[in-house]
Amino acid sequence: MRIVSLLPAATEWVCALGGAEALVGRSHECDYPPEVDDRPVVTSATFDAEADSAAIDQAVQSQIQDGLSLYEVDLEQLRALKPDLIVTQDQCDVCAVSRPELEDQLAEWTGGSPTVFSMQPQSLKDVMDEALRLGRTMGDFETAMQVVGDIEKRIQLLRDQLGIDRRTDPETLPSVACIEWLEPLMIAGHWMPDVVEMAGGRAILGTAGKPTQRVDWSSLREEDPDVLVCMPCGFSVEETQRDLHYLTDRPGWSDLTAVRDGRVAVLDGDAYYNRPGSRIGRAIEVLALTIYPSLSLPSAPAPWERQWLFRDRKHPNVSER
């Protein structure tokens, strides 16, 4: 089987499920695992993805209003790769090439067309189910079951260490706001509230299984989260830090409980949280270590995974549950 992945999360899953050698092409955003770097790139963005939060949002909205695509597919290159399977997504037109857009372009192909597999997870359970479905399509459902099972065991071990289960009253858990975009302000939805729950927190403003939504700054101030994590879509820790002024310059920023307590962290949204790939178990661990700074796990977050916004403030001694 020859596979082309147009979605970073799918690329991670394909490789985790043993399909690295079958991967013959990727999108311009597929950068993990490192061995995919030599695969031909078949997509490109039609906007400046290196701009800051406000400029990217303006460019994206302008493209959408004009009925223009946000991504270009190199159909000549794609055809030359002769894929049997193309993996894309059916969830967000902003995140990657969408299935309808791809199928419109593939309709012009003569001869046999490749199978198009579209991922559309809305919840953490969906993330696991989509991985299993992909494994079945790749012809190795058994490996997929083992990989997903190992991730679920990893999450359960974390939950056991936190002393949290389904009987735990959510209102007793630290409230967590997951910022998925800085300007305009957006709070993460889809699988992220589930991720927060698995990490021992209580997500606010975002709704599990629902798309990420814009929120008013006044709403965030009113909710006043215990923990605030910044994980903009497609941004590394360094890129997020560049744009943090969109938050820190807002009125009342210094009055937030999370700010006063030094519990504001920047996480790698691009690698872990906007991308529901095979590293989801590690993503939950990093978030748990952010919600509970005194938690002890074998691997502490690396600087590229997490950085505290206020290094000169002592974090509260939040004990394990």
Buried (B, 14 or more C-beta within 10 A) or exposed (E): BBBBBBBBBBBBBBBBBBBBEBBBBBBBBBBBBEEBEEBEBBBEBEBEBEEBBBBBBBBBEEBEEEEEBBBBBBBEBBBEBEBBBBBBBBBBBBBBBBBEBBBEBBEEEEEEEBEBBBBEBBBBEBBBEBBBBBBEBBEBBEBBBEBBEEBEEBBEEBBEBBEBEEEBEEEEBBBBBBBBBBBBBBBBBBBBBBBBBBBBBBBBBBBBBEEBBEBEBEBBBEBBBBBBBBBBBBBBBEBBBEBBEBBEEBEEBEEBBBBEBBBBBBBBBBBBBBBBBBBBBBBBBBBBBBBBBEBEBEEEBEEEBBBBBBEEBEBEEBEEB
